[in-house]
């Protein structure tokens, strides 16, 4: 029993448990945002357009009746003034509920798509900025060149310039090493190279 609390503390402080808890909380808030945007903004607009098409007061009134059962409509004194369909007794296809379910699905998927697209874009920008993290010396150098060390375009231009300078320096160093190796070979020729030089001189004589 004495090991229970230390083990429990160790369990709840594990990274995956904390991450899961944060995910549940953020997911709940995220669900509220999606439902609010879908139910309060997008869905009324879509319903309004569809009711114009179907000519009903709402999608809940779009039915195809297979069997109609009518009930009498009475006035205040009990006289029959008309008849109306009794939906509880009738057999019908509720197209409105079906269309509403499709609309809910599409709106939720659309909202999730756009929100995740924005989040992914922000994440990509954050990752790219992390890769372009500059040292204090580089920031000072950028400021000296009139560049903004907090502006992505200026950082990219600065890093591209630095890469070009590094590539040019590496190419120049490679040429210098090649020239140094050539001079060393000329100063210290091998036996094979000496024989080739002697043969070339003998051939060149008349």
N, C-alpha and C positions, 0 to 999 in steps of 0.2 A: 504493500500500500504506500510505503514511503517513496517508492520510485514512480508512483502514478503521476504526481504533479510535475516533476521534472520531464518525464516522458511526454506528458500532455503539452507542456510548454514547448518542448522541442518539436512536437508534431504541428502545433498551430503556427509556429514561426518558420516552418519550412516554406521555401519559395513558392512551390506549386500551390500550396494551400492559400497563401496570401494572394497570389495571382488569381486563383479561382474566385476568392471573395471579392476582389476588385472587379473581376469580370462580371460577376453576378450583379453587383451594384451598378456598374456602368451599363450593363445590358438592360437592367430595369429602366434606367433613365433613357436609354436609347430607344427602348420600346415605346415609352411615353411620347418621345419626340416623333417617332414614325407614325404612331396612331393619331397624334394630334394633327400632324400635317396631312395625313391621309383622310381622316374623318371630318376634320373641320374646314379644310381648304379645298383639297382636290376632289373628294367624293361628292360634295354638294354641287360643284361645277359639272362633274360628269353626269350626275343624276338629273340636273336641270336640262342638259343637252339631250339625254335619253328620253326624258319625259316629253320634250318637244317632238321627238321622233315618234314615240308610241302614242302620244296624245292622251295620256292619263295623268292624273294628279300626282302620282308617284309610282315608282317601280313596284311598290307593293300591290298595285292594282292591275298589273299585267298578267292576266290569266288566260288559259285555254281550258274551257270547261268540257269535261267528258260526261258528266251527269250534273244537271242543274236542279237544285231543290230550292223552292221559293217559300217564303213566309209572308204572312200578311203584315202590313204596316198599319198600325192603329193610331188614331188621333187621341186627343186628350180625353174624349168622352167614350172611347172604345170603338168608334166606327172605323171600318176598314177603308183606308184612303189610298192604298196601293199595295204593291208587292215588291219584295226585294229578295235577292239571292241569299240563301243561308250558307255561308262558307263552311260552317261546321258540319253540315249535312251533305254538301255538294262534293263531287269528285272533280278535281281540276289539276292542271299543271301550273305550278307557280313559277312562271318565267322570271318574275321580278326578283324572287329570292335567289334563283340561279344566277341571274345577271349580276346581282349585288355581290354574290360570292366571288364571281370572276373579277369584278371591279376591285373588290378588297384585295384579292391576290395580286392583281396587276399593279395597283397603287402601292402596296407594300413593297413589292419587288422593285418598282421604279424608284421609290424613295430610298430604299436600301442601296440600290445601284449608285445613285448620285451621291449619297452620303459617303459610301465606301470609296467612291472615286475621288472625292475631295480629300478624305482621310489618307488614302494611298498617295495622292499627289503631295500632300503636306509631308508625309513620311519620306517620300523620295527626295523632296527638297531638303529635309532635315539631314538625311543620310549624305546627300551630295555636299551639303555645307560642312558636315563633319569631316568628309574626305578632304575638303579644301581648307581645313583649319590651319591658320598661319601662326608663326611664332611672332613674338614682339618685335624682333629685328625685321622680319618681313613686313609687318604692318608699318613700321617706321619707314622702310624703304618705299612702300606703296604711297604713303603720304608725301614723301619727298618727291615722288614722280607725279603728284597730283591725282592719285587714284584713291578711291574710297575703299578702305579695307573691310567694310561691312556690306558692300554692294556686290552681288553675285557676279555680274558681268565684269566688273573691274577685277575681282579675284580670279576669274577664269582667264582674263587677258593677261594678268600678271603671271599666273602659273604657266600659261602657254609660252610667255616670253622667257621665263626661267628655264622651262624645258628646252626651248630652242637654244638658249645659251649653253645649257649643259650638254646638249647633243653636239653643238659646234665645238665645245671644248673637248669632248670625248673624241670627235673626229680628228681634231688637230693633234691631240695626244697620240692617237693611233698612227697618224702620218709621221709624227716626230719619232715614235718608236721604230717604225719601219725604216726611216732614213738612218737612224742610229744603228740598226741592225745591218743595213747595207754598208755603211762606212766601216763597221767592225769587220764584216766579211772581207772588204777590200783590204783593210789593214792586216788582217790575219787570215789569208786564204788557206784553204785546205790543200792537201797534196793533189787531189783531183783537179782543183781549180788552177793550181800552178802548172800542171801538165797541159791543161787546155790553153793557158796563156802562152806557153812555150810553143805548142803546135800552131797556134794562131800567128805567132811572130815568124816561125819558120815558113809558113805558107805565104806570109806577106813579103818575104825576101825574094828578089829576082833570081 
